[in-house]
Amino acid sequence: MLRLGLSGCRSVTATMPWRSLGQSLGGEAGFRPRFAVERYSRIRADGLRTLRVFSTTPPPPQDKPSRTLRYGRRAAYVALGLGAIYAFDKYYNASAISRNLRTVWTCALITLDYKFNFTPEKSEKIPELHERVAQRMYDLLTSNGGLYIKIGQAIGANAAVLPKAFQNKFASLFDDAPQLPYSTIHNVFLKELGAPPDGPGGIFEIFEKEAVASASIAQVHKAKLWGKDEWVAVKVQKPDVSIQMEWDLTIYGGVMWMFEREFELPVYFAVDFVSDHLRQELDFEREAENASKTAAFIESEPTLRGKVYIPKVYPEYSTKKVMVAEWIEGVRLSDRKGIRRLVGEKEPIVEDAVPRSVASAPSTDLSSSSIAPAPSPISVKSPSTSFTFPAKPLKGGTQSIMHTMVSLFSAQMFNWGWVHCDPHPGNIIIRPSPTSPTQPQLVLIDHGLYVQVPEQFKREWVDLWRGMLSGDFSQVENVTKSWGMGMPDLLASFTLMKPVVLRRNRKKVQKEVKDEEKKERRPLTQYEQSVLMKQKLKGFLTDTDRMPKVLIFLTRNMRMVQGNNQSLGSPVNRIKITGYWASKSQIRNPNLSFGQRIREWWSHIVFRGVMLSLDISFWKTKFIAWLGDVRYRLFGGDDSSRKKRNFEEELERNMREFAREGLGIDVGEGVFAG
């Protein structure tokens, strides 16, 4: 039985074997019907199949969309998808994807720029190349903010080995960022502490909604505890930072790996060490523990007890993202006029040269006073302070302040093995001592980043300082070899921040010097200077696996301390003080035997004799500066000859000459100041 619908779409039912269907319809075995088979509806037990077919009439042709319309639709879909990704990234992923794409793009441009333009033929245009690259890096760091600012500051701390364009750009990089609205801070409190900052059931009786300071990682608010006349500083971590951190560190490692691979520079070896310590800054509970540990060390040292203070932390109000500490009123070290007024010193006739790291540090100069919220190193936004200067100046002057500071960080390096890694002038507050109101007290804040110095390294660090200051080549060489480093003179020069030629126990040193002097010197091209610097760096870091990574943060610490001393006119001989702490630290080591202790005492006595020459150099510089002051006051005249008069500035000038002649590096002013 067969029914065919010749019009419309009526169905056809066939109850015959499939292969014979063509013959029944067309009479030929090869005939194939021109209708479409939709599906088998059922299979009968006798093997016959029932089919449903449609009319052979083809559907009317439809107009195809134009190519422009098709491409327009595709472009709209792509734009819609990218917009959705961008919105998700911005509002739910802290712009992490956008930041990383910006980083990859910038690094690709830098790599290509150097590949095509860093050639002997384009030697005269290499300064312009460095300028372009430095500007791109600076724009990247400031656009991304957050951890990128910290990484940029770490690079800036070692700017002396970079081209001059980088020195200038990174010297002006400091940590400042817009503050978050109060609603965001309110949500952080609800999540971390389960209560709002203030109001009914709030954590504090009073909580100032506008932050007094804001940086890339956190912002600080002033608050008052319930039922007490006690004000505190509340440091609140910005929510986006924890999301961005791992993304940023991952891309940082990738970029360092790429630069090492493409430019053959040993830069990747420190990535893991630096990343681990940067992560610590996001854990405010760890920061509170660091502060307590440092306070205990200070209390155990008689020469620092009472002279240095660590603000008290309130652990009952603190979490990993919120930290509450004692509110401190005082004058930050970055406010040089305020410091001199506090200690009763006159302003210099010719203003001391200020290291750029100090000049660009956030200032808290509020005309009559400076406010210093304890947990924050960042700039103050609103003058909310009750600090007033004492009626009489504090005793000891800037010399007392700097002696305490240099002693503090020397004790951290050589005695405690526990070093604060960010002693910039915004993190140091000077106030009258509560127990001795006529004496200055140094308050150290921002304890997020510390390094633990291993005991073995600490002994080697002491040997290095003794050898450097006594000019003992073999002693310094023994230490540098164990650290996988070459060129002992270079290490000594950059550690002390002054040119050093180690002559004691050095074979044929006079012959080497004479041979070097006989060489005909000609000005190096820009390309030759860069190649020489690269060769020197490779010869300096011979085995990065053995190099103590803690050196990265120790040298950063020392440069900042030097910059602080220089900004106040070098009132103390920083190198001498540090050297004394280094030499006498092993005498107090309880693990030494009697014989070892005797040898340490003898070494210390010899060392003090050698240090006499450094004293003479320091006081000679001070005497010449004094004569210049007297001459200027009596006779007036041009003051340009007096600008390079303090000890640190003289060391810096000599170091710039050493870097230019020995390394081919053109170093700008203020770079060696930290």
Stockholm file with secondary structure:
# STOCKHOLM 1.0

chainA/1-674         MLRLGLSGCRSVTATMPWRSLGQSLGGEAGFRPRFAVERYSRIRADGLRTLRVFSTTPPPPQDKPSRTLRYGRRAAYVALGLGAIYAFDKYYNASAISRNLRTVWTCALITLDYKFNFTPEKSEKIPELHERVAQRMYDLLTSNGGLYIKIGQAIGANAAVLPKAFQNKFASLFDDAPQLPYSTIHNVFLKELGAPPDGPGGIFEIFEKEAVASASIAQVHKAKLWGKDEWVAVKVQKPDVSIQMEWDLTIYGGVMWMFEREFELPVYFAVDFVSDHLRQELDFEREAENASKTAAFIESEPTLRGKVYIPKVYPEYSTKKVMVAEWIEGVRLSDRKGIRRLVGEKEPIVEDAVPRSVASAPSTDLSSSSIAPAPSPISVKSPSTSFTFPAKPLKGGTQSIMHTMVSLFSAQMFNWGWVHCDPHPGNIIIRPSPTSPTQPQLVLIDHGLYVQVPEQFKREWVDLWRGMLSGDFSQVENVTKSWGMGMPDLLASFTLMKPVVLRRNRKKVQKEVKDEEKKERRPLTQYEQSVLMKQKLKGFLTDTDRMPKVLIFLTRNMRMVQGNNQSLGSPVNRIKITGYWASKSQIRNPNLSFGQRIREWWSHIVFRGVMLSLDISFWKTKFIAWLGDVRYRLFGGDDSSRKKRNFEEELERNMREFAREGLGIDVGEGVFAG
#=GR chainA/1-674 SS CEECCCSTTCCCEECBCGGGHHHHHHSSTTCCCSSCEEEEEEECTTSCEEEEECCSCCCCCCCCCCHHHHHHHHHHHHHHHHHHHHHHHHHHSTTHHHHHHHHHHHHHHHHHHHHHHCSGGGGGGHHHHHHHHHHHHHHHHHHHCTHHHHHHHHHHHTGGGSCHHHHHHHHTCCCCCCCCCHHHHHHHHHHHHSSCSSSTTCSCSEECSSCSEECSSEEEEEEECTTSSCEEEEEEECHHHHHHHHHHHHHHHHHHHHHHHHHCCSCGGGHHHHHHHHHHTTCHHHHHHHHHHHHHHHHHCTTTBTTEECCCBCGGGCCSSEEEEECEESEETTCHHHHHHHHTCCCCSSCCCCCHHHHTSCCCCBTTBCEECTTCCSCBCSCCCCCCCCSSCCTTHHHHHHHHHHHHHHHIIIIICEEESCCCGGGEEEEECSSSTTSEEEEECCCSCEEECCHHHHHHHHHHHHHHHHTBHHHHHHHHHHTTBCCHHHHHHHHHTSCCCCCBTCTTHHHHHHHHHHSCCCCCCHHHHHHHHHHHHHHHBSCTTTSCTHHHHHHHHHHHHHHHHHHTTCCSCHHHHHHHHHHHHGGGCTTCCHHHHHHHHHHHHHHHHHTHHHHHHHHHHHHHHHHHHHHHHHHCCCCGGGTTCSHHHHHHHHHHHHIIIIICCCCCTTGGGC
#=GC SS_cons         CEECCCSTTCCCEECBCGGGHHHHHHSSTTCCCSSCEEEEEEECTTSCEEEEECCSCCCCCCCCCCHHHHHHHHHHHHHHHHHHHHHHHHHHSTTHHHHHHHHHHHHHHHHHHHHHHCSGGGGGGHHHHHHHHHHHHHHHHHHHCTHHHHHHHHHHHTGGGSCHHHHHHHHTCCCCCCCCCHHHHHHHHHHHHSSCSSSTTCSCSEECSSCSEECSSEEEEEEECTTSSCEEEEEEECHHHHHHHHHHHHHHHHHHHHHHHHHCCSCGGGHHHHHHHHHHTTCHHHHHHHHHHHHHHHHHCTTTBTTEECCCBCGGGCCSSEEEEECEESEETTCHHHHHHHHTCCCCSSCCCCCHHHHTSCCCCBTTBCEECTTCCSCBCSCCCCCCCCSSCCTTHHHHHHHHHHHHHHHIIIIICEEESCCCGGGEEEEECSSSTTSEEEEECCCSCEEECCHHHHHHHHHHHHHHHHTBHHHHHHHHHHTTBCCHHHHHHHHHTSCCCCCBTCTTHHHHHHHHHHSCCCCCCHHHHHHHHHHHHHHHBSCTTTSCTHHHHHHHHHHHHHHHHHHTTCCSCHHHHHHHHHHHHGGGCTTCCHHHHHHHHHHHHHHHHHTHHHHHHHHHHHHHHHHHHHHHHHHCCCCGGGTTCSHHHHHHHHHHHHIIIIICCCCCTTGGGC
//
